[in-house]
Structures are given as structure tokens and as C-alpha cells.
Amino acid sequence: MLSTSAEEKVPLPRTTSAGGDYLALIDQRMLERECLAHALNVYRLGMKVMTFADLTALQEAQGGAGMPRAILFNVGNGRLEDNWLETEIRELVAATRPTPVVVVSDNQNLSDVLNTIALGVQGYIPSSVGIGVCVQAIGLAMVGGTFVPASSVMHMRALLDVNSTVATNSRLTERQWAVAKAIQRGMANKDIALELDLSESTVKVHIRNIMKKLGASNRTEVACKIGGVADGGRPT
């Protein structure tokens, strides 16, 4: 993954955008917002950093400043399970498209990383990384890439690295396999029950057993693991 030291300063790429030559930093917390902006300015991005408390403040400033080249949204310890955060990210991405949005978060949960990327952001930066990595992640987003933290990539590799021993120990029954594939398609328990002609309570029992066999802690991990198993964990 991308990494850099304070001495290895890499300037952000130039773009042909007609917007303003600045990075918009959004954070409701004033102290954190100003501290991060100061760190980015010290790093010498090659463009100014403008700070905003929320999307509304950014939109009010666009009349004079134009659209930013990129948006850095610091969500702190917010989780996607908090409905307000998912709503804010969706609204920010929709209102500022095609400007790339990159999220900074204290949370490194794999499920949150993947689900946040799925909302249309072009980067997920853990607050534990250095400012150099943060800058490179922004630069990657500005040229059309998507930044995912190394810790998440390693976690995904671990989930998908299913060897023959694991496949044997985690062999699913035909019914469990059908439920697992439905989970992979994003179906809710009640919809799985309807499709497979089962009670919802039976579906829940199957899901618990599937998670136990696969060593998964949530539905996202089940989907990743059966993707890695392919037919290896399916009974013959």
C-alpha cells in the first residue's frame, strides 16, 4: 500500500477541473478540523486547504471559491450503523459529484470500510496513518483511483485465503450453502426464508451455523469467505 515519510513529500497531481484550486476539509469538530488543515498546509500540498463544518457550509462558499479539487470528510469515530453518517456521506457524494470524496475515520472495521467505499467515496483513510499517506490517498482519488488501507487489504486476503483444510472443516450442507449464497446477494432473513420456503427462525439458525463453520463474525465476512471458497466448501 501507499506509504511515505515526512521527508518524502509528493505533490498532488494537477487536474483539468474547472473548479477552485483547493482541498475542502469537512469536519464538524473545529479543533480536529483546524489541526488537520494545519498539518496538510505544513506538508505543502500545492493548493490551499479550506475548512467547513458541513456540506451546507461548503455549498455556501462555492459561489466565490468554485468546486474543490477534492473533498476530505473526517468522520471521527462515527460508524455507518449510525444512520446519520450514511446519510451524510450519500448526500455529500451526490451533491459534489464528480469531485472525489475521501473519508478519514478512527474506525478500521472491514465491514465499514467496504460499505463506505460502496457509497461512492474514493478513499478510506484510517486516522492512525501518517500525513504523507493521507496526501497520497487524496492524490490517488484525484486521478480516479480508490484508496483502501493496507490493514483492510490484509484482512480481505485472510478471509479469501481458504486452504483445503479450512474448506474441509467448514463444509456446508446444501441448505446452508443456499442460505450463504443468499447472504452474498444481500438478501434479508425474511426474504431468504420466503425464497427457500423456511421459517425466519430456521434461517437464523442456519446463519449461526454457517458463521461458526466459516469462522465469520458477520454477514459481510460470510459473503467474502464463500466467494473465496467458491465450490470448495459446497457438498458434493
N, C-alpha and C positions, 0 to 999 in steps of 0.2 A: 504494500500500500504506500501511499504518498507519505513522505516524512522529510523534515528539513530541520536545520538548526537556526538559531537566531542570526548566525553569520551567513547562511546560505539564502539570501533574500532573492526570491524570484519574482520579477514584476508581473502583474496581472496582464493577460493578453488584451490587445486592443480589439475593439469590435466596431462594426459599421452601424451600430444602433444610432437612431436619431435622437435618443433620449439624452438626459443630462449625464455629465461625466462624474458620477458619484455612486458610492455604495450606500444603500439605505439600510440602516440598522434599526430593527424594531424590537423593543423590549419595554414592557410596562414598568419595570423597576428602574428608577432613574439612576441609582448608584451603579448597578451592574451595567446598564446601558452606557454610561459615560466612561466607565473603566475599560470596557471592551473597545469602545470607539478610540480611546486614547492609545491603547495597545496597537490597534490597527494603524493609526496615524503614525506612531513611532516606527512601525515596520516600513513605512513609506510605500504605500500601495501603488502610487502613480495616479491616484484620484482621491478626492476628498471623501470623508465619511460623514454622512448626515444622519442624525438620530431622530427617532419618532417613537411615541408611546404606543401607537397602534396604526391600523390601516387607515382610519379616518384622518389622522394627522398627516400621514404620507400623501393621501389624496388631496388634502388642502394645500400642500406645498407644491404639488406637481404643476400648478399653473405657472409658477415662475421658474421652478427648477427642472421641469420636464421629468420623464420617467428615468429611474436609476438604471445603471448597467446591470446591477444585481441587487438582490434583497437578502439580508441575513436576519432571520427571525429567531431570537433567543427565547426559548420557551421555559428555561429553567428546569424545575423538576416536574413539570406538567406531564401527564400521561394521556394517551389517546382515549383511554377509557373514560376520561373526563370529557363529556360531550362538548363542552365549550371549546376545548382545544382543537378537536377535529373540525368543528365548525369554522373556527378562525383560520385554520390552515386552508381549508377548502375555499373560503371567501378570498383569502389573500392570493392564492394561486389563480383563481378565476378573474379577479379584478386587475391583476397586474400582468397577465399573460401577454406577450411571450417572455417577459423579463424572468430570468431564472430565480427561483426561491430556494434558499438553503437554510435548513433548520439547525440550530445549536441546542443541545439538550443535555441535562445531567443524567438522563436515563439511557442505559445501553441495552435494555431488553430487546432481544432479537425480534420478537413479535412487533414491538412498537417501531423498530427501525424499518422493517419491511412494510408495515401498514402505512407508515408516514410517507415512504417513497411512493407507495401506491396512490397516494392522494395527489401526486403530480409534482412534488418537490424534486429538486435536482441535487440534493445532498443532505446528509445527516451527519453532523459533526458532534462527537461527544465532547463535553466541556473539559474532559481530562486531557485532551491533546494540547500541543503547543500552538502558539500563534502562527508559526510557519505552516503547519499542516492546515490550519484554518484558512489561511490565504490561498494555499494551493487548491483546497477544495472549492473555494469560490471561483478560482481561475478555471478549474475543470468544468464547473457548471456553466460558466460564461461561454465556453466553446462547445457546449452541447452535451457534455458528459454528465455522469451522475456519481457522486462520491458516497461510498459506503465504508464505515470504519473497519479497520483490519480485524478487530475483535469479532465483529458480526460475520465477516467472511470466514474466519476460522471456525466459528460456531456452526455455520451452514455446512462447511466441509465435514465437520464431525457428524452432523446429522445425516449427511448423504453418504458417508463412508461406511457402508453396511457390508461387512465381510460375510463369508459363508457361515461362520459360527453364529453370528448375530441373526442371520436370516433363518437358520435352523431353530434357534431358541425362540424367535419371535414369529414363528409360523402362524398365520391367521386361518381361522375357519372360513368357509365360503361366505357365511353370513357376516362375519367380522370384516372380511375383505370388502364386501358390498357396502357396509357402513363406512369403512375407511375411505373408499373411493368417493362416497357421497360427501364426506367431510372435506375431501380435497377439492370438490366442486363448490364448496362454500355453502352447502345446504344446512338449514337449521334442523334441530332434532325433530320438530313436528313434521317437517317436510320429508325427512328421511323415513320417519315412521309411516307416513302415507304412501311413499313410493315403494317401500319394502313390505307393506302390509303387516307392520308390527305396532305394538303399543309404544308410546313415548318412553315409558319407564324401561321397557326392554332395550330400546335404543341406547338409553343412558348406561345400562349395564354393559352392553357391547362396547361402548366408548371407553368405559373404565377399564375393561379387559384389554382393549386394543392399546390404550396408553401404557398399561402395565407391561404388555408383551414387547412393545416397541421402545420402552424407556422414555416415553414422551410425557411432557408436563402440561401440554395444552394442545389445542386443535391445530394450530399452525405447525407445531413440530410433527404431529401425525401426518399432515399433508406433505411436509418436506421429506419425512422418512419413507413413506410409501412411494414417493417419487423416486427416491434413491434405490429402494428395494426392487421397483418395477414388479416383475412377476416372481422374483426370487423368494418373497415371503408368502406367496399365494399357494395354497394347497394344490397338489396335482391330482 
